[in-house]
C-alpha cells in the first residue's frame, strides 16, 4: 500500500514546516515503550525507565495505545497552518521554549467529543472503516470501539473502557501524565533536540522554496517514488491514503526520536501531517527487499562467496564458476547496482569484491525499512 501526495497545483505555500515539542514528546514515548525497535536510543530508554517514578511507569503502560501503532492525533494539536489557518498540527515554526510543556494547553481546550473521537481511533488502532464522531452518545459506535479494542493487546480495551466510562477523568489523567513527562525526561530531551529540529525544518523550508514540493517531499524518505501526470510523490506505507495539498494544506514536522518512522496523519476532516525523521534511513524497503532477493540465486551466492574472500576479475570468476564472462558480468552488474559489490581498477584489470559492510547491514536495513 502507499500514501500518495498529489502535487498538481500545490506550490510551497501549501506546506507549513514546524517544530513541535508535543509531537517530539510522542516520539520519545514511542521509543520508551518499544525501545527494542530503536537501537540508537535503547540505552537512553533503559536509563529513563530505571530512574522514573512508579507513577510514570504506570502511565507509560496505561496510555501506550496513544503512541504505539497509531499515533494519537492529540499530539499534533495547536499549529497555525498555511495562510494563518488554525490546524491541529503542532506549534509555530522557529525556536520553541518549553515552560512546563506549554503545548498541553490546546489539548485541555479540545471539545470533549473531539477528544473522545481522536482517542477512540487510537484505542481501535485505526480510523479507516470506523466512525467515532459520536462515540460517547451512540451505542453502536461505542460497541464498535469495544469490539475493535478487544481484538488488540491490552491496554487498548482498558483505555477504551475508561474513555466510555468517564472521558473528562481520562483527559485529566492523560494531561497529568504528559505533564509528568517534563521533569522525568522531556525537559532535558527537548533542550538537546530542539536546535537540531529547528535546523532540519529550515533545510526543508529552503528546499521547498528552491526545488519545489516534489523534490522536497521525495527527500523525506528513501522509499519515496516521484511520478508524473499528475506530479506526485508516493510513500511506501502499510496503509493507503491520498493527500491533495492544493485542497488541504499539509503540515511537515521533523523528528529525531521518531526515526526511522515516517508518520502520516490523515484523519477525516483534519489537515494532513507528515512527521518525518531528521535523518531518513539510507535504504528503503524496496532496496532492502531487492538485496535479499539478489542473494537467493545459487550462482550468485557462489560468486559472492569467492569475492568475499578476495577481489577477483570477471575472467577469474568465469573460470572458477564454469560460467561465461557475460553471465558473470550480468551477476556482478546486478550486485553492483544494489550496492553490494565494490570495484577497484588496477591497470587494465578491474577487480570485484563483496562489500561486507553492506551485506552485514542487510538485516538491520530490513528491520528499519519495515518500520518506516
C-alpha positions in Angstrom: 0.0 0.0 0.0 1.1 3.6 -0.2 0.4 7.2 0.7 0.1 9.3 -2.4 0.7 13.1 -2.2 -0.8 14.6 -5.4 1.1 17.9 -6.0 -0.7 19.3 -9.1 -1.4 22.9 -8.4 0.4 22.9 -5.0 3.2 25.4 -4.5 5.4 25.8 -1.5 2.8 27.9 0.2 0.6 24.9 0.7 3.1 23.5 3.2 3.9 24.5 6.8 7.2 23.2 8.2 7.0 23.4 12.0 8.9 22.3 15.1 6.7 20.6 17.7 7.6 19.7 21.3 4.3 17.8 21.6 5.0 15.7 18.5 8.5 15.0 19.7 7.1 14.0 23.1 5.0 11.4 21.3 8.1 10.1 19.5 10.0 9.9 22.8 7.2 8.0 24.5 7.1 5.6 21.5 10.8 4.9 22.0 10.3 4.3 25.7 7.5 1.9 25.1 9.3 -0.1 22.3 13.0 0.7 22.5 13.8 -2.7 21.0 12.9 -1.1 17.7 15.2 1.9 18.3 18.7 0.6 19.0 20.2 4.0 18.8 18.1 5.2 21.7 17.8 2.0 23.7 20.4 2.9 26.4 18.7 6.2 27.0 15.3 4.5 27.2 16.5 1.9 29.7 18.0 4.6 31.9 14.8 6.6 31.9 12.8 3.5 32.8 15.3 2.7 35.6 15.1 6.1 37.2 11.5 7.1 36.5 9.0 7.1 39.4 6.3 4.4 39.6 3.6 6.8 38.5 5.4 7.4 35.3 6.0 3.7 34.6 2.3 3.0 35.2 1.2 5.8 32.9 3.6 4.7 30.2 1.8 1.4 30.1 -1.8 2.7 30.6 -1.7 5.2 27.8 0.6 3.4 25.4 -2.1 3.0 22.7 -1.7 6.7 22.2 1.8 6.4 20.7 2.5 2.8 19.7 0.9 1.6 16.4 -1.4 4.6 15.7 0.0 8.0 16.9 -2.8 9.9 18.7 -3.9 13.0 16.8 -3.9 15.0 20.0 -0.1 15.1 19.8 -0.5 17.2 16.6 -2.7 19.9 18.1 -2.3 23.7 18.1 -0.5 24.8 14.9 -1.2 27.8 12.8 -1.1 26.3 9.3 -0.6 28.0 5.9 -2.2 31.4 5.4 -2.7 31.6 9.2 -5.2 28.8 9.3 -5.6 27.2 12.8 -4.9 23.5 12.4 -4.2 20.5 14.6 -0.6 20.2 13.7 2.0 21.3 16.3 3.4 24.6 17.3 4.6 27.6 15.3 7.9 27.3 13.4 11.1 28.6 14.9 12.6 28.2 18.4 10.1 26.8 20.9 10.8 27.2 24.6 9.2 24.7 26.9 7.9 26.3 30.1 6.1 23.5 31.8 5.3 21.8 28.5 3.1 24.7 27.4 1.8 22.9 24.3 -0.5 20.9 26.6 -2.8 23.9 26.6 -4.5 23.2 23.3 -5.2 19.6 24.5 -7.1 20.9 27.5 -9.3 23.1 25.3 -10.3 20.3 22.9 -14.0 19.8 22.9 -14.8 16.6 24.8 -16.5 14.9 21.8 -13.4 15.7 19.7 -11.1 14.3 22.4 -13.2 11.2 22.6 -13.2 10.7 18.8 -9.4 11.1 18.4 -8.8 8.8 21.4 -11.2 6.2 20.1 -9.2 5.9 16.9 -6.1 5.2 18.9 -7.8 2.6 21.0 -9.0 0.9 17.8 -5.6 1.4 16.2 -7.1 2.7 13.0 -9.6 5.2 11.6 -10.5 3.7 8.2 -13.7 1.8 8.5 -14.6 3.5 11.8 -16.7 6.5 12.7 -16.4 7.7 16.3 -17.7 11.2 16.0 -20.5 10.4 18.5 -18.8 7.6 20.4 -19.9 8.9 23.8 -23.6 9.1 22.8 -24.1 6.5 20.1 -24.4 2.9 21.4 -23.5 1.4 18.0 -20.2 3.5 17.9 -19.4 2.5 21.5 -20.0 -1.2 20.7 -17.8 -0.9 17.6 -15.0 0.7 19.7 -15.2 -2.1 22.3 -15.2 -4.8 19.6 -12.1 -3.3 17.8 -10.2 -2.7 21.0 -10.9 -6.2 22.3 -9.0 -7.7 19.4 -5.9 -5.8 20.3 -3.4 -6.3 23.1 -4.1 -4.7 26.5 -4.3 -1.9 27.5 -6.3 -1.0 24.3 -9.6 -2.2 25.8 -8.8 -0.8 29.2 -8.3 2.6 27.7 -11.4 2.4 25.6 -13.5 1.4 28.6 -12.0 4.4 30.6 -12.9 6.7 27.8 -16.5 5.5 27.6 -16.9 5.5 31.4 -15.6 9.0 32.1 -14.0 10.9 29.3 -13.4 14.0 31.4 -11.5 12.0 34.0 -9.5 10.2 31.3 -8.5 13.5 29.7 -7.3 14.8 33.1 -5.3 11.7 33.6 -3.7 11.9 30.2 -2.8 15.6 30.7 -1.3 14.8 34.1 0.8 12.1 32.7 2.1 14.2 29.8 2.9 17.0 32.3 4.9 14.5 34.4 7.0 13.7 31.3 8.7 17.1 31.5 10.6 16.5 34.8 11.1 12.8 34.2 12.8 13.1 30.8 11.4 15.5 28.3 12.7 18.8 29.6 16.3 17.6 29.1 15.5 15.8 25.8 13.8 18.9 24.3 16.7 21.3 25.3 19.1 18.9 23.4 16.8 18.2 20.5 15.1 21.4 19.6 18.1 23.1 17.9 18.6 20.0 15.7 14.9 20.0 14.7 14.9 23.8 14.0 17.9 23.3 11.6 16.1 20.4 9.9 12.9 22.5 9.5 14.9 25.3 8.0 16.5 22.9 5.4 13.1 21.6 4.3 11.7 25.1 4.0 14.6 26.1 1.9 14.3 23.1 -0.3 10.5 23.7 -0.8 11.4 27.3 -1.9 14.4 26.4 -4.1 13.5 23.0 -5.6 9.7 22.8 -5.2 7.4 20.4 -3.3 8.1 17.3 -5.4 11.9 17.3 -4.6 11.3 18.4 -1.0 8.8 15.7 -0.2 10.7 12.9 -2.1 13.8 13.7 0.0 12.0 12.8 3.2 12.0 9.1 2.6 14.2 6.5 0.8 11.0 4.7 -0.1 9.6 7.6 -2.0 8.9 7.5 -5.7 8.3 10.5 -7.9 5.6 10.1 -10.6 4.3 12.5 -13.3 0.9 13.3 -14.9 -0.1 14.5 -12.4 3.1 15.2 -10.4 3.0 13.2 -7.2 5.2 11.6 -4.6 4.3 8.1 -3.4 5.5 6.8 0.1 5.6 3.1 0.7 3.5 2.6 3.8 1.3 -0.1 5.3 -1.9 1.9 4.8 -3.4 3.8 1.8 -4.2 7.4 1.6 -4.4 10.2 -1.0 -3.3 13.7 0.1 -4.0 16.7 -2.1 -2.2 19.8 -0.8 -3.9 22.0 -3.4 -7.2 21.4 -1.5 -5.9 20.9 2.1 -2.6 22.4 3.4 -0.1 19.9 4.7 2.0 20.2 7.9 5.6 18.9 7.9 7.2 18.2 11.3 10.7 16.9 11.8 11.6 14.4 14.5 14.8 12.9 15.9 13.3 10.3 18.3 10.7 9.3 15.8 13.3 7.8 13.4 13.1 5.6 11.4 9.3 6.1 11.2 7.7 8.4 8.7 4.3 9.0 10.4 1.5 10.2 8.1 -1.6 11.5 9.8 -4.6 11.9 7.5 -7.7 11.6 9.7 -11.0 12.6 8.1 -11.7 16.4 8.3 -8.2 17.3 9.7 -5.2 18.7 7.9 -2.7 16.0 6.8 0.6 15.8 8.8 3.9 14.2 7.7 6.1 13.6 10.8 9.4 12.8 9.2 12.8 11.7 10.7 15.6 14.3 10.6 17.9 11.5 9.3 16.0 9.4 6.9 17.2 5.8 6.5 19.6 5.3 3.6 17.9 2.1 2.5 14.2 1.8 1.8 12.0 -1.3 1.8 12.3 -1.8 -2.0 16.1 -1.8 -1.9 16.3 -3.9 1.2 14.0 -6.5 -0.4 16.0 -6.4 -3.7 19.2 -7.1 -1.8 17.7 -10.1 -0.1 16.4 -11.5 -3.3 19.7 -10.9 -5.1 21.3 -13.4 -2.6 18.8 -16.2 -3.2 20.2 -17.1 -6.6 22.6 -20.1 -6.1 25.1 -19.0 -8.8 25.2 -15.5 -7.4 25.8 -16.9 -3.9 28.7 -18.9 -5.1 30.1 -15.8 -6.8 29.7 -13.8 -3.6 31.5 -16.4 -1.6 34.5 -16.1 -3.9 34.7 -12.3 -3.9 34.0 -12.1 -0.1 37.5 -13.6 0.5 39.4 -11.9 -2.3 38.7 -9.4 -5.1 38.7 -11.0 -8.5 38.3 -10.2 -12.2 35.5 -11.3 -14.4 37.8 -13.7 -16.2 38.9 -15.4 -12.9 35.3 -15.7 -11.7 34.2 -17.2 -15.0 36.9 -19.8 -14.9 36.2 -20.8 -11.3 32.5 -20.9 -11.6 32.4 -22.6 -15.0 30.3 -19.7 -16.4 30.7 -17.4 -19.4 32.1 -14.0 -18.9 28.8 -12.3 -19.9 27.0 -14.4 -17.3 29.4 -13.3 -14.6 29.2 -9.7 -15.8 25.4 -9.8 -15.5 25.5 -11.1 -11.9 28.2 -8.5 -11.0 26.2 -5.7 -12.5 23.1 -6.6 -10.6 25.1 -6.8 -7.3 26.9 -3.5 -8.0 23.6 -1.7 -8.8 22.3 -2.9 -5.4 25.4 -1.5 -3.7 26.7 -5.0 -2.6 29.9 -5.1 -4.8 32.8 -2.6 -4.9 35.2 -2.3 -7.7 38.9 -1.4 -7.9 40.9 -0.8 -11.1 44.5 -2.0 -11.3 46.0 -1.0 -14.6 43.9 -2.7 -17.3 42.2 -5.1 -14.8 39.0 -4.4 -12.8 38.7 -6.4 -9.6 35.4 -7.0 -7.9 34.9 -7.5 -4.2 31.9 -8.1 -1.9 31.1 -5.0 0.2 30.9 -6.9 3.5 29.7 -3.9 5.4 26.7 -3.6 3.1 25.9 -7.3 3.4 26.3 -7.0 7.2 23.7 -4.2 7.3 21.0 -6.1 5.3 19.3 -7.4 8.4 19.3 -4.0 10.1 18.2 -2.3 6.9 15.3 -4.7 6.5 14.2 -4.1 10.1 14.5 -0.3 9.6 12.7 -0.3 6.3 9.8 -2.4 7.6 9.2 0.1 10.4 9.5 3.1 8.0 
